């Protein structure tokens, strides 16, 4: 079994999903609404990104958003601050 951490090779933000192709060949997709910052971002902001480390994640500097391969694999959405408060209540 391969215990190496997942690494993102390519990333695409579509109208409804964040799609990552991992270096090991897997393709993972999560709903765009999991990242409210990307969901609210313009096309230009969505296409301006940088890989973090060796593909551990992706950073969008214009909107200060980070998404990790592990977060996508484990289903960890980034809720809007008001949604976090509502869930905790």
C-alpha positions as a Markdown table, in Angstrom:
| # | Residue | x | y | z |
|---|---|---|---|---|
| 1 | Unk | 0.0 | 0.0 | 0.0 |
| 2 | Unk | 1.2 | 3.5 | -0.9 |
| 3 | Unk | 1.4 | 5.7 | 2.2 |
| 4 | Unk | 2.7 | 8.8 | 0.4 |
| 5 | Unk | 0.5 | 11.9 | 0.9 |
| 6 | Unk | -1.8 | 13.0 | -2.0 |
| 7 | Unk | -0.3 | 15.6 | -4.2 |
| 8 | Unk | -2.2 | 17.8 | -6.7 |
| 9 | Unk | -0.9 | 17.9 | -10.3 |
| 10 | Unk | -3.6 | 20.0 | -11.9 |
| 11 | Unk | -6.6 | 22.0 | -10.6 |
| 12 | Unk | -9.6 | 23.3 | -12.4 |
| 13 | Unk | -12.5 | 25.4 | -11.1 |
| 14 | Unk | -15.7 | 24.9 | -13.1 |
| 15 | Unk | -19.1 | 26.5 | -12.7 |
| 16 | Unk | -20.0 | 23.9 | -10.1 |
| 17 | Unk | -16.9 | 21.9 | -9.0 |
| 18 | Unk | -13.3 | 22.0 | -8.0 |
| 19 | Unk | -11.5 | 19.3 | -9.9 |
| 20 | Unk | -8.0 | 18.1 | -9.0 |
| 21 | Unk | -5.9 | 15.5 | -10.8 |
| 22 | Unk | -3.5 | 14.0 | -8.4 |
| 23 | Unk | 0.0 | 13.0 | -9.2 |
| 24 | Unk | -0.9 | 9.3 | -8.6 |
| 25 | Unk | -3.5 | 9.4 | -11.3 |
| 26 | Unk | -6.7 | 9.8 | -9.3 |
| 27 | Unk | -9.1 | 12.6 | -10.1 |
| 28 | Unk | -11.2 | 14.1 | -7.3 |
| 29 | Unk | -13.9 | 16.6 | -7.4 |
| 30 | Unk | -15.8 | 18.5 | -4.7 |
| 31 | Unk | -18.7 | 20.9 | -5.1 |
| 32 | Unk | -17.7 | 24.5 | -5.7 |
| 33 | Unk | -19.9 | 25.6 | -2.8 |
| 34 | Unk | -17.5 | 23.9 | -0.5 |
| 35 | Unk | -15.3 | 27.0 | -1.0 |
| 36 | Unk | -17.4 | 30.1 | -0.6 |
| 37 | Unk | -14.4 | 32.3 | -1.6 |
| 38 | Unk | -14.0 | 30.4 | -4.9 |
| 39 | Unk | -17.7 | 30.3 | -5.4 |
| 40 | Unk | -17.9 | 34.1 | -5.1 |
| 41 | Unk | -14.7 | 34.7 | -7.1 |
| 42 | Unk | -14.4 | 36.0 | -10.7 |
| 43 | Unk | -13.1 | 33.9 | -13.5 |
| 44 | Unk | -9.8 | 35.8 | -13.4 |
| 45 | Unk | -9.5 | 35.3 | -9.6 |
| 46 | Unk | -10.2 | 31.5 | -10.0 |
| 47 | Unk | -7.5 | 31.1 | -12.6 |
| 48 | Unk | -4.8 | 32.9 | -10.6 |
| 49 | Unk | -3.5 | 30.2 | -8.3 |
| 50 | Unk | -0.2 | 28.7 | -7.0 |
| 51 | Unk | 0.6 | 25.2 | -5.9 |
| 52 | Unk | 1.6 | 24.9 | -2.2 |
| 53 | Unk | 4.7 | 22.8 | -1.6 |
| 54 | Unk | 4.9 | 19.8 | -3.9 |
| 55 | Unk | 1.2 | 19.9 | -4.7 |
| 56 | Unk | 0.1 | 19.5 | -1.1 |
| 57 | Unk | -2.5 | 22.2 | -1.9 |
| 58 | Unk | -3.4 | 25.2 | -3.9 |
| 59 | Unk | -3.4 | 28.9 | -2.9 |
| 60 | Unk | -5.5 | 31.6 | -4.6 |
| 61 | Unk | -3.8 | 34.8 | -3.6 |
| 62 | Unk | -6.5 | 37.2 | -4.9 |
| 63 | Unk | -9.1 | 35.7 | -2.6 |
| 64 | Unk | -6.8 | 34.3 | 0.2 |
| 65 | Unk | -8.1 | 30.8 | -0.3 |
| 66 | Unk | -6.2 | 27.5 | 0.3 |
| 67 | Unk | -7.4 | 24.0 | -0.5 |
| 68 | Unk | -5.4 | 20.9 | 0.3 |
| 69 | Unk | -5.5 | 17.5 | -1.4 |
| 70 | Unk | -6.1 | 15.9 | 1.9 |
| 71 | Unk | -9.0 | 18.3 | 2.6 |
| 72 | Unk | -10.6 | 17.4 | -0.7 |
| 73 | Unk | -10.1 | 13.7 | -0.1 |
| 74 | Unk | -11.6 | 13.8 | 3.4 |
| 75 | Unk | -14.5 | 16.0 | 2.5 |
| 76 | Unk | -13.6 | 19.1 | 4.6 |
| 77 | Unk | -15.6 | 22.1 | 3.2 |
| 78 | Unk | -14.8 | 25.7 | 4.0 |
| 79 | Unk | -18.0 | 27.1 | 5.4 |
| 80 | Unk | -18.9 | 30.8 | 5.3 |
| 81 | Unk | -18.3 | 32.3 | 8.7 |
| 82 | Unk | -22.1 | 32.8 | 9.3 |
| 83 | Unk | -22.7 | 29.1 | 8.4 |
| 84 | Unk | -20.1 | 28.0 | 10.9 |
| 85 | Unk | -22.0 | 29.8 | 13.7 |
| 86 | Unk | -25.3 | 28.4 | 12.6 |
| 87 | Unk | -23.9 | 24.8 | 12.6 |
| 88 | Unk | -22.4 | 25.2 | 16.0 |
| 89 | Unk | -25.7 | 26.5 | 17.5 |
